[in-house]
Amino acid sequence: MKLKLLTVLFLIAYIFSFTSHFKDFTEGLKEGNNAFKEGKDYATIVVKSDKTPNLNKTLVSKENSQSITAQVTTVEETITFEVSETKSTMTSFLLGLLGLISLFIIPMLLIVLFKFFKNLYKGTIVDADQIGRLKFLAYIQITFAIIGNTIVYFTQLEQQSIASFYNLTLVKTTAYDITLFFIPLILLMIVEVLKQHLRLKEDADLTI
């Protein structure tokens, strides 16, 4: 009974953890799609400077010239501005990929959760199918965690590149979210424990 209750509580926490990032997934799909259509990538960075930077400049890369415009807001020497660069970036691709994956994975995720709870209600707590469903849930969230933190990495590179171009110092950058890995890693640990339990049970049945 305790195992069933703890499993239900843990999966509820998993659902809340996953759905809390659903808005990020849908926004990623929208932003990635818009960036692809417009050929532009938008970034908002916060920098620190003694004066408003000269934004009438063109960033020249090896591929092409990238016109940069910005909306500047200065508060206590902290400048926040949105930069529009005419280019396609890895960040835009990953945001679009994240949104696209979420559209296909979320229905599958709901089906797996339904089957898991259905079998759990019937009293089937530990069997190969249930363990496989838990493993699927863990792998799905690990995939999103990896893609999400990869987006953060490329976003940091872009922010630093923009700030360096204007000779400015970043006040803060987009932070990695390692908490996304906690629940799926715990799930994988539970999967291994249940596999050992199932193996011992099968050995005991054969012995009898």
C-alpha positions in Angstrom: 0.0 0.0 0.0 2.8 2.4 0.9 4.6 1.7 -2.4 1.4 2.4 -4.3 0.8 5.7 -2.5 4.4 6.8 -2.9 4.4 5.9 -6.6 1.2 8.0 -7.1 2.6 11.0 -5.2 5.9 10.8 -7.1 4.1 10.6 -10.5 2.0 13.6 -9.5 5.2 15.5 -8.8 6.5 14.4 -12.2 3.4 15.6 -14.0 3.6 19.0 -12.2 7.3 19.2 -13.1 6.6 18.5 -16.7 3.6 20.7 -17.2 5.3 23.6 -15.5 7.6 23.8 -18.6 4.7 23.3 -21.1 4.5 27.1 -21.6 8.3 27.1 -22.5 7.7 24.3 -25.0 4.9 26.1 -26.8 6.7 29.4 -26.8 9.8 27.6 -28.1 7.8 26.3 -31.0 6.3 29.7 -31.7 9.6 31.6 -31.5 11.4 29.1 -33.5 8.8 29.1 -36.2 8.7 32.9 -36.3 12.5 33.1 -36.5 12.6 30.7 -39.3 9.9 32.6 -41.3 11.4 36.0 -40.7 15.1 35.0 -40.8 15.6 36.8 -37.5 16.6 35.9 -34.0 15.5 37.9 -31.0 17.5 38.1 -27.8 17.1 40.2 -24.6 20.2 40.9 -22.6 21.0 43.0 -19.5 24.3 44.8 -19.4 26.0 47.5 -17.3 27.5 50.7 -18.7 28.2 54.2 -17.7 26.3 55.6 -20.8 23.8 54.5 -23.4 25.8 52.5 -26.0 26.0 53.5 -29.6 23.6 51.1 -31.3 24.0 52.4 -34.8 26.5 49.8 -35.7 26.5 46.7 -38.0 27.9 43.5 -36.7 30.0 41.9 -39.5 30.5 38.1 -39.4 32.3 35.8 -41.7 29.0 34.8 -43.3 27.3 38.1 -43.8 26.5 41.6 -42.4 24.0 41.4 -39.5 22.1 44.6 -38.8 21.4 45.1 -35.1 18.7 47.4 -33.7 17.8 47.8 -30.1 15.2 49.2 -27.7 17.1 50.7 -24.8 15.9 51.2 -21.2 18.4 52.6 -18.7 17.8 52.1 -15.0 20.6 52.8 -12.5 23.3 52.2 -15.2 21.7 48.9 -16.1 20.7 48.7 -19.7 18.2 46.3 -21.0 17.7 46.0 -24.8 16.2 43.7 -27.3 18.4 42.8 -30.2 17.1 41.8 -33.6 19.8 40.1 -35.7 19.2 39.0 -39.3 20.4 35.4 -39.1 19.3 31.9 -38.3 20.9 30.5 -35.1 21.3 27.2 -33.4 19.1 28.6 -30.6 16.2 29.2 -33.0 16.6 25.6 -34.3 16.6 24.1 -30.9 13.6 26.1 -29.7 11.6 25.0 -32.8 12.8 21.4 -32.2 11.7 21.5 -28.6 8.3 22.7 -29.5 7.9 20.2 -32.3 9.0 17.3 -30.1 6.5 18.4 -27.4 3.6 18.3 -29.8 4.3 14.6 -30.5 5.5 13.5 -27.1 2.9 15.0 -24.8 0.0 12.8 -26.3 2.2 9.7 -25.9 3.1 10.8 -22.4 -0.6 11.1 -21.4 -1.3 7.6 -22.8 1.6 6.1 -20.9 0.6 7.8 -17.6 -3.0 6.6 -18.2 -1.9 3.0 -18.7 0.4 3.2 -15.7 -2.2 4.4 -13.3 -4.8 2.0 -14.7 -2.6 -1.0 -14.0 -1.6 0.5 -10.6 -5.3 0.8 -9.7 -5.8 -2.9 -10.7 -3.0 -3.8 -8.3 -0.2 -4.4 -10.8 2.7 -2.5 -9.2 5.8 -4.2 -10.4 6.0 -6.0 -13.7 8.0 -5.6 -16.9 5.4 -3.3 -18.6 5.1 -1.0 -15.6 8.9 -0.7 -15.3 9.1 0.0 -19.1 6.6 2.8 -18.7 8.6 4.4 -15.8 11.7 4.2 -18.0 9.9 5.9 -20.8 8.8 8.8 -18.5 12.4 9.2 -17.3 13.9 9.3 -20.8 11.3 11.8 -22.0 12.1 14.3 -19.3 15.9 13.8 -19.6 15.5 14.5 -23.3 13.8 17.8 -22.6 16.3 18.7 -19.9 19.2 18.1 -22.3 17.6 20.2 -25.1 16.6 22.9 -22.6 20.1 23.3 -21.2 21.6 23.2 -24.6 19.4 26.1 -25.6 20.7 27.9 -22.5 24.3 27.3 -23.6 23.9 28.7 -27.1 21.8 31.6 -25.6 24.7 32.5 -23.3 27.1 32.5 -26.3 24.8 34.9 -28.2 24.4 37.2 -25.2 28.1 37.4 -24.7 28.8 38.0 -28.4 26.3 40.9 -28.5 27.6 42.5 -25.3 31.2 42.2 -26.4 30.3 43.8 -29.8 29.1 46.9 -27.9 32.0 46.7 -25.4 29.5 46.1 -22.6 29.5 43.9 -19.5 26.7 41.4 -19.0 24.9 41.9 -15.7 23.4 38.4 -15.8 23.0 35.6 -18.3 20.4 32.9 -18.8 21.0 30.3 -16.1 21.2 26.5 -16.5 18.3 24.6 -14.9 19.8 21.4 -13.5 16.7 20.7 -11.5 15.2 19.4 -14.7 17.4 16.3 -14.3 16.4 15.5 -10.7 13.0 13.7 -11.2 14.1 11.6 -14.3 17.3 10.5 -12.5 15.3 9.5 -9.5 12.9 7.7 -11.7 15.8 5.7 -13.3 17.0 4.8 -9.9 13.6 3.5 -9.0 13.5 1.6 -12.3 16.7 -0.2 -11.4 15.4 -1.0 -7.9 12.2 -2.4 -9.3 14.1 -4.5 -11.9 16.2 -6.0 -9.1 13.0 -6.7 -7.1 11.4 -8.3 -10.1 14.4 -10.5 -10.8 14.6 -11.7 -7.2 10.9 -12.5 -7.3 11.3 -14.5 -10.5 14.3 -16.4 -9.0 12.3 -17.1 -5.9 9.4 -18.4 -7.9 11.7 -20.7 -9.9 13.3 -22.0 -6.7 9.9 -22.9 -5.3 
